[in-house]
Amino acid sequence: MKKAQLSGSLRANVGKKDAAALRRDGMVPCVLYGQGEQTHFSVRSIDVQKLIFSPDVFQIEIEVEGKTKLAIIKDLQMHPVKDTPLHVDFLELDAKKPVSLALPLRTTGSALGVMNGGKLRTPYRKLKVSGLPGDLPEAIVVDITKLRIGHSVRVSSLEVPGVEFLDPANAVILSVKMARGAVNDADEDEEEDGEAEAASEDAAE
């Protein structure tokens, strides 16, 4: 996974008035938990937004009062109108303990079905996984080069060392659907097979 860094300050008070004052000053109240005592602190809103609105998922090195902890964003509260962070929960990581999170799903290659006019559908943008922090990749990458019209990729077909997939095994994460004007590549295969058979018969004669 990609790494990022945040620098925070301990909160003197943990209350609504203190949180409101922090937000007015461009800060975001945060809590770090998961390994012992909770740590309440604040970070600059602009720094957190760079992580929240990124398509990537980060392991974040959080430095507070000279101590650095490795964590991920576990939960966050957003302003319903301004779309700015109101509060962020960080889960501290342990190198020897699995963690569950959602990783982005990305594709590589050009699907044969799309080249024949089909439409690639991606109902899943992220996949839920579990694994040790050191085993988790930046994203789940699927090669779609051989994906034909009418074909699909399910969670059960994915294999990433050290990663357990938590979404339903039969869930379709990628598929190529027929579109208007598309060429059915299955028909092309039948035509090619027919031509091959004809050629064999001619040769035999």
C-alpha positions in Angstrom: 0.0 0.0 0.0 1.0 3.6 -0.5 2.4 5.5 2.5 1.4 9.0 3.6 2.3 11.2 6.6 0.3 13.3 8.9 1.4 15.6 11.8 -1.0 16.2 14.6 -1.4 17.9 17.9 -2.9 16.4 21.1 -6.3 17.8 22.1 -6.4 19.5 25.5 -10.1 18.9 25.8 -12.4 16.4 24.1 -15.8 18.0 23.8 -18.2 19.6 21.2 -17.0 23.2 22.0 -13.4 22.3 21.6 -14.1 20.4 18.3 -16.1 23.3 16.9 -13.2 25.7 17.8 -10.7 23.4 16.0 -12.9 23.3 12.9 -13.1 27.1 12.8 -9.3 27.2 12.8 -9.0 24.8 9.9 -8.3 21.7 12.0 -10.1 18.3 12.1 -10.6 16.4 15.4 -9.3 12.8 15.2 -9.0 9.7 17.3 -6.4 6.9 17.0 -7.4 3.5 18.5 -6.8 -0.2 18.1 -3.6 -0.8 20.1 -4.1 0.1 23.7 -5.2 3.6 24.8 -7.0 6.0 22.5 -5.2 9.1 21.3 -7.3 12.2 20.7 -5.6 14.8 18.4 -6.2 17.2 15.6 -4.7 17.6 12.1 -5.0 20.3 9.4 -8.1 19.8 7.4 -6.3 20.4 4.1 -3.9 17.6 4.8 -6.7 15.1 5.6 -8.7 16.1 2.5 -5.7 15.1 0.3 -6.1 11.5 1.6 -9.9 11.4 1.8 -10.5 12.5 -1.8 -7.7 10.4 -3.3 -8.7 7.2 -5.2 -5.8 5.5 -3.4 -5.8 3.9 0.1 -2.9 4.8 2.4 -1.1 3.4 5.3 -0.5 6.7 7.3 2.3 7.5 9.6 0.8 9.7 12.2 3.2 11.8 14.3 1.8 13.3 17.5 4.0 14.8 20.2 7.2 13.0 18.9 5.5 9.6 18.7 4.8 8.0 15.3 2.1 5.4 14.7 1.1 3.6 11.6 -2.6 3.6 10.8 -5.4 3.6 8.2 -8.6 5.7 8.0 -11.3 3.5 9.5 -14.2 5.9 9.6 -15.0 9.6 9.0 -17.8 12.1 9.3 -18.3 14.6 6.6 -20.2 17.9 6.6 -23.5 17.3 4.7 -23.3 20.6 2.7 -19.6 21.7 2.6 -18.3 18.1 2.0 -15.4 18.8 4.4 -14.3 16.3 7.2 -15.8 16.8 10.6 -14.1 13.9 12.4 -11.7 11.1 11.4 -11.2 7.7 13.1 -7.8 6.1 12.6 -7.1 2.4 13.3 -3.6 1.7 14.5 -1.9 -1.2 12.6 0.0 -4.1 14.0 2.3 -5.8 11.6 1.4 -9.2 13.0 -2.4 -8.7 12.9 -4.7 -8.9 9.9 -6.7 -5.8 9.0 -9.9 -5.4 7.0 -10.3 -2.6 4.5 -11.5 -1.8 1.0 -8.9 -1.6 -1.8 -9.6 0.0 -5.2 -10.3 -2.3 -8.2 -8.3 -1.5 -11.3 -8.0 -3.0 -14.7 -5.1 -3.6 -17.2 -5.3 -4.3 -20.9 -8.0 -3.7 -23.5 -10.9 -6.2 -23.3 -11.5 -8.1 -26.6 -15.3 -7.7 -26.1 -14.9 -3.9 -25.8 -12.8 -3.8 -29.0 -15.7 -5.6 -30.7 -18.1 -2.9 -29.5 -19.2 -4.3 -26.2 -19.4 -2.2 -23.0 -17.3 -2.9 -19.9 -19.3 -2.7 -16.7 -17.6 -2.3 -13.3 -20.3 -2.6 -10.5 -17.5 -2.7 -7.9 -15.1 0.2 -7.5 -13.5 -1.3 -4.4 -13.2 -4.8 -2.9 -13.3 -5.7 0.7 -10.2 -7.6 1.8 -8.3 -8.8 4.8 -4.6 -9.3 5.3 -1.4 -8.4 7.2 -0.5 -4.7 6.6 2.7 -5.8 4.8 0.9 -8.0 2.4 -1.8 -5.6 1.2 -1.2 -4.2 -2.3 -2.1 -0.7 -3.5 -5.0 -2.0 -5.5 -6.6 -5.2 -6.8 -5.5 -5.3 -10.5 -7.3 -7.5 -13.0 -6.1 -8.2 -16.6 -9.2 -7.9 -18.8 -7.4 -8.5 -22.2 -9.2 -11.8 -22.9 -12.6 -10.7 -21.6 -15.2 -11.3 -24.4 -18.8 -10.1 -24.8 -21.0 -11.9 -22.3 -18.1 -12.9 -20.1 -17.4 -11.8 -16.6 -15.0 -11.9 -13.7 -16.1 -13.0 -10.2 -14.5 -12.6 -6.8 -13.8 -16.3 -6.7 -11.4 -16.1 -9.6 -9.1 -13.5 -7.9 -5.9 -14.6 -6.4 -3.6 -12.3 -4.5 -0.9 -13.8 -2.2 -1.6 -13.0 1.5 -5.0 -11.5 0.7 -8.5 -12.9 1.7 -11.4 -11.5 -0.2 -14.5 -10.7 1.9 -17.1 -9.9 -0.8 -19.3 -12.8 -1.9 -17.4 -15.3 -4.0 -20.0 -15.3 -6.8 -20.2 -11.5 -7.0 -19.5 -10.2 -10.5 -16.9 -7.4 -10.4 -16.3 -6.9 -14.1 -18.3 -7.9 -17.2 -18.6 -7.0 -20.9 -22.2 -6.6 -22.1 -23.5 -6.5 -25.7 -24.1 -3.0 -27.0 -25.8 -1.8 -30.1 -23.6 -2.3 -33.2 -21.3 -4.7 -31.3 -19.8 -7.8 -33.0 -20.5 -11.0 -31.2 -17.0 -12.4 -30.8 -18.5 -15.8 -30.0 -19.9 -15.9 -33.5 -16.4 -15.0 -34.8 -15.0 -18.1 -33.1 -17.7 -20.3 -34.7 -16.9 -18.8 -38.1 -13.2 -19.4 -37.6 -13.9 -23.0 -36.4 -16.0 -23.5 -39.5 -13.4 -22.2 -41.9 -10.8 -24.5 -40.2 -13.0 -27.5 -40.6 -13.6 -26.7 -44.3 -9.9 -26.3 -44.9 -9.3 -29.7 -43.3 -12.0 -31.3 -45.5 -10.4 -29.8 -48.6 -7.0 -31.1 -47.6 -8.4 -34.5 -47.0 -10.0 -34.6 -50.4 
